[in-house]
Amino acid sequence: MTQTEPMTLLLIEDDAKECSKFADCASSRTDITFAGITGSSDEGIQLLKKHKPEGIILDLLLHDGKGSGLQFLADLTEEYLEPRPIIVVTTHIPPNLVYTQALNSGVDFIHFKGQADYSPEMVIKTLLFLRNSTHPDGRSGRFPETDEERNIRIMKLIDAEFNLIDLRTRYKGYKYLRDAVFLHATTSKANSKAVLSQVAARSNTSYSTVFRAIYTAIKTTWNRTCIDDLEKHYTSNVSPITGFPSPMDFIHYYADKIRKVLQQ
C-alpha cells in the first residue's frame, strides 16, 4: 500500500557534507521531508519527541557530534512511541557484532557507507520501501507482532502513563496496578474488581492486600505529584472526600486509555 503524504524523517548525522547531500536529496523530491537534522544523539531524542517522524536515518559513530548512534538507540528504549518510527542506520563500520546489537535494538536496516553504490538516495529509497511494505497489522516495514511483543508493548504503554503522573516503581502497589490495568485492557468484558481478584491470585496473596497496596500507591502519588501534572494526565473521577481516585476508577481509566491506543 503506497503512502501519499511525504514521509517525515529525522537525520542524526555528524558529517556536514553527508547532511548536505541528504538535504539536497530531499529538496529534489516530494515524497520525503526532514523534520530535523542533528549531529547529537541527545538532541536527536528531543527532536524525535517533538516531531514524531515516521523514519530515522542514524549514523552509528557521530565522531564529530555528540553521543553515538548506539546511545540514541539505548535512550530510545525509554521512549514510548506509537507508531514506532522506521530506523535505517548508516555507518562506516563494516559488518560485525555491532550490527547485531543495533538490529536487536530495533533498527530495521543497515547501510554500510563503504559499499561502492552507497548514496543518500539509496537510504531514502530503503525508508520509502519499508514504509510502503505495510503488513496486515498495519505496521510499516515490520513483521507482525508476536503475542509476547504485543504484551511487552502494552506494558511499556502502561509504564509511560504511570510515569507522567510520577507513580513510582518502588511503591508496592505499582506492580499490582500495572498488572490490573494490563488485564483490564486485554480481557473482554472485564471489570476492575474481578481483575484485582485475578492479580491477587497470580501474586499468591489476598484481595485485601492488593487493594491496600494499590490504594496507598495512588494516595501517595496524589499527595506528592504536582497538581497540574495530575489534572493534565488524569482526567477522570477523583473522590471529593479523599481528593484522589479510587483504585477501581484508576484502573478503569488507564485500561480504557490503553485499549483506545491499541485500537488505533
Phi, psi and omega per residue, in radians:
M1 nan 2.054 -3.090
T2 -1.464 2.317 3.118
Q3 -1.432 2.547 -3.114
T4 -1.739 -0.526 3.128
E5 -1.367 2.567 3.083
P6 -1.002 2.470 3.116
M7 -1.378 2.170 -3.131
T8 -1.500 2.208 -3.045
L9 -2.141 2.700 3.002
L10 -2.112 2.228 3.128
L11 -1.896 2.139 3.071
I12 -2.014 1.729 -2.979
E13 -2.651 2.326 -3.073
D14 -1.688 -0.164 -3.131
D15 -1.522 1.990 -3.072
A16 -1.059 -0.664 3.142
K17 -1.154 -0.695 3.119
E18 -1.147 -0.710 3.105
C19 -1.067 -0.718 -3.141
S20 -1.117 -0.666 3.120
K21 -1.131 -0.731 3.110
F22 -1.147 -0.703 3.120
A23 -1.105 -0.730 3.109
D24 -1.109 -0.683 3.130
C25 -1.091 -0.760 -3.133
A26 -1.141 -0.649 -3.099
S27 -1.194 -0.345 -3.123
S28 -1.700 0.058 -3.098
R29 -2.182 2.777 3.077
T30 -1.964 -0.033 -3.060
D31 -1.767 0.028 3.066
I32 -2.446 2.747 3.017
T33 -2.633 2.505 3.138
F34 -1.663 2.132 3.073
A35 -1.406 -0.391 -3.140
G36 -2.994 2.650 3.082
I37 -2.362 2.229 -3.108
T38 -2.636 2.715 3.058
G39 -1.836 0.229 -3.090
S40 -2.057 2.260 3.106
S41 -1.182 -0.621 3.114
D42 -1.144 -0.792 3.118
E43 -1.165 -0.545 3.090
G44 -1.042 -0.713 3.099
I45 -1.111 -0.736 3.137
Q46 -1.126 -0.746 3.102
L47 -1.139 -0.644 3.103
L48 -1.063 -0.820 -3.126
K49 -1.177 -0.580 -3.097
K50 -1.327 -0.769 -2.981
H51 -1.803 -0.341 -3.121
K52 0.841 1.070 -3.123
P53 -1.186 2.755 3.091
E54 -1.342 -0.539 -3.090
G55 -2.419 2.687 3.130
I56 -2.258 2.294 2.997
I57 -1.844 2.053 -2.942
L58 -2.177 2.095 3.005
D59 -1.459 2.286 -3.051
L60 -1.254 -0.586 -2.945
L61 -1.594 -0.870 -3.121
L62 0.953 0.821 -3.118
H63 -1.006 -0.723 -3.084
D64 -1.669 0.109 3.120
G65 -1.949 -2.486 3.141
K66 -2.282 2.359 -3.139
G67 1.416 -2.606 3.127
S68 -2.790 2.870 3.095
G69 -1.113 -0.639 3.114
L70 -1.155 -0.628 3.078
Q71 -1.133 -0.712 3.097
F72 -1.037 -0.778 -3.134
L73 -1.127 -0.654 3.100
A74 -1.139 -0.753 3.131
D75 -1.188 -0.531 -3.124
L76 -1.113 -0.507 3.138
T77 -1.156 -0.320 3.123
E78 -1.521 -0.148 -3.141
E79 -1.714 2.570 -3.089
Y80 -2.064 1.727 -2.990
L81 -1.984 2.327 3.070
E82 -2.299 2.021 -0.091
P83 -1.395 2.866 3.127
R84 -1.309 2.355 3.130
P85 -1.215 2.666 3.012
I86 -1.350 2.337 -3.077
I87 -2.079 2.136 3.033
V88 -2.033 2.168 -3.130
V89 -1.657 2.468 2.983
T90 -2.109 2.409 -3.073
T91 -2.794 2.646 3.016
H92 -1.524 -0.134 3.137
I93 -1.276 2.176 3.077
P94 -1.192 2.822 -3.102
P95 -0.899 2.218 3.102
N96 -2.783 -2.848 -3.095
L97 -1.114 -0.430 3.127
V98 -1.088 -0.591 3.108
Y99 -1.074 -0.763 3.135
T100 -1.082 -0.748 3.128
Q101 -1.090 -0.751 -3.136
A102 -1.117 -0.781 -3.135
L103 -1.139 -0.642 3.084
N104 -1.216 -0.318 3.129
S105 -1.593 0.104 3.056
G106 1.869 0.077 3.101
V107 -1.215 2.412 -3.099
D108 -1.585 -0.543 -3.086
F109 -2.766 2.595 3.120
I110 -2.178 2.220 3.046
H111 -1.856 2.142 3.068
F112 -1.456 2.074 -3.073
K113 -1.161 -0.317 -3.117
G114 -1.424 -0.117 3.135
Q115 -1.269 2.592 -2.963
A116 -1.035 -0.624 -3.049
D117 -1.789 0.297 3.134
Y118 -1.133 2.446 3.067
S119 -2.831 2.719 3.031
P120 -0.973 -0.609 3.127
E121 -1.061 -0.689 3.122
M122 -1.135 -0.702 3.132
V123 -1.101 -0.791 3.134
I124 -1.074 -0.762 -3.141
K125 -1.104 -0.621 3.092
T126 -1.111 -0.786 3.127
L127 -1.075 -0.766 -3.127
L128 -1.172 -0.651 3.088
F129 -1.104 -0.801 3.137
L130 -1.128 -0.663 3.119
R131 -1.073 -0.707 -3.068
N132 -1.535 -0.087 3.086
S133 -1.535 1.119 -3.062
T134 -1.371 2.226 3.121
H135 -1.512 2.946 -3.096
P136 -0.967 -0.469 -3.133
D137 -1.472 0.003 3.050
G138 1.562 0.025 -3.120
R139 -1.636 2.120 -3.093
S140 -1.219 2.379 2.976
G141 1.166 0.230 -3.109
R142 -2.247 2.609 3.004
F143 -1.244 2.688 3.123
P144 -0.993 2.522 -3.132
E145 -1.102 2.472 2.917
T146 -1.412 2.916 3.093
D147 -1.047 -0.680 3.140
E148 -1.122 -0.754 3.121
E149 -1.100 -0.708 3.133
R150 -1.123 -0.752 3.135
N151 -1.105 -0.719 3.100
I152 -1.101 -0.732 -3.142
R153 -1.101 -0.710 3.131
I154 -1.126 -0.766 3.127
M155 -1.072 -0.661 3.106
K156 -1.166 -0.645 3.085
L157 -1.116 -0.731 3.117
I158 -1.122 -0.797 3.114
D159 -1.023 -0.699 -3.137
A160 -1.117 -0.734 3.123
E161 -1.134 -0.762 3.139
F162 -1.134 -0.606 3.132
N163 -1.117 -0.576 -3.117
L164 -1.110 -0.490 3.113
I165 -1.846 0.182 3.095
D166 1.047 0.671 2.984
L167 -1.342 1.995 -2.897
R168 -1.546 2.468 -3.081
T169 -1.139 -0.395 -3.115
R170 -1.324 -0.224 3.072
Y171 -1.186 2.364 -3.118
K172 -1.044 -0.567 -3.108
G173 -1.383 -0.132 -3.084
Y174 -1.038 -0.911 -3.101
K175 -1.080 -0.707 3.126
Y176 -1.090 -0.757 3.123
L177 -1.123 -0.747 3.134
R178 -1.033 -0.850 -3.130
D179 -1.152 -0.664 -3.119
A180 -1.160 -0.768 3.117
V181 -1.114 -0.734 3.124
F182 -1.041 -0.860 -3.114
L183 -1.107 -0.742 -3.135
H184 -1.127 -0.699 -3.087
A185 -1.284 -0.427 -3.028
T186 -1.950 0.020 -3.130
T187 -1.957 2.201 -3.125
S188 -1.211 2.438 3.094
K189 0.985 0.586 3.112
A190 -1.423 2.730 2.966
N191 -2.282 2.752 -2.989
S192 -1.043 -0.704 -3.099
K193 -1.164 -0.769 3.119
A194 -1.108 -0.650 3.135
V195 -1.129 -0.735 3.115
L196 -1.097 -0.617 3.080
S197 -1.117 -0.694 3.110
Q198 -1.161 -0.715 3.124
V199 -1.087 -0.749 3.126
A200 -1.087 -0.760 -3.137
A201 -1.121 -0.747 3.140
R202 -1.169 -0.520 -3.127
S203 -1.591 0.015 3.141
N204 0.975 0.787 3.110
T205 -2.448 -3.091 -3.076
S206 -1.596 2.757 3.083
Y207 -1.011 -0.777 -3.090
S208 -1.118 -0.616 3.100
T209 -1.128 -0.784 3.119
V210 -1.108 -0.799 -3.108
F211 -1.063 -0.797 -3.117
R212 -1.105 -0.721 -3.137
A213 -1.134 -0.722 3.107
I214 -1.155 -0.783 3.134
Y215 -1.007 -0.786 -3.129
T216 -1.154 -0.711 -3.142
A217 -1.106 -0.741 3.122
I218 -1.170 -0.808 3.142
K219 -1.028 -0.811 -3.131
T220 -1.104 -0.709 3.121
T221 -1.087 -0.772 -3.121
W222 -1.230 -0.435 3.130
N223 -1.397 -0.420 -3.021
R224 -1.983 -0.336 -3.099
T225 -1.502 2.513 3.115
C226 -0.945 2.284 -3.094
I227 -1.052 -0.579 3.124
D228 -1.116 -0.700 3.117
D229 -1.171 -0.692 3.134
L230 -1.126 -0.800 -3.116
E231 -1.195 -0.507 3.140
K232 -1.292 -0.706 -2.984
H233 -1.817 -0.245 3.050
Y234 -2.149 1.931 -2.986
T235 -2.050 0.493 -3.137
S236 -1.984 -2.780 -3.019
N237 -1.150 2.391 3.008
V238 -2.243 2.295 -3.103
S239 -1.116 2.239 3.087
P240 -1.201 -0.268 -3.128
I241 -1.531 -0.878 -3.097
T242 -1.551 -0.480 -3.096
G243 1.521 0.116 3.091
F244 -2.513 2.848 -3.070
P245 -1.266 2.651 3.039
S246 -1.262 2.752 3.086
P247 -0.945 -0.694 -3.112
M248 -1.151 -0.799 3.134
D249 -1.120 -0.699 -3.131
F250 -1.086 -0.861 -3.122
I251 -1.105 -0.781 -3.134
H252 -1.093 -0.731 -3.116
Y253 -1.061 -0.871 -3.074
Y254 -1.306 -0.563 3.069
A255 -1.109 -0.742 3.123
D256 -1.133 -0.671 3.139
K257 -1.150 -0.769 3.126
I258 -1.169 -0.693 3.139
R259 -1.053 -0.697 -3.141
K260 -1.167 -0.653 3.090
V261 -1.121 -0.732 -3.114
L262 -1.181 -0.423 -3.133
Q263 -1.493 -0.146 -3.113
Q264 -1.233 nan nan
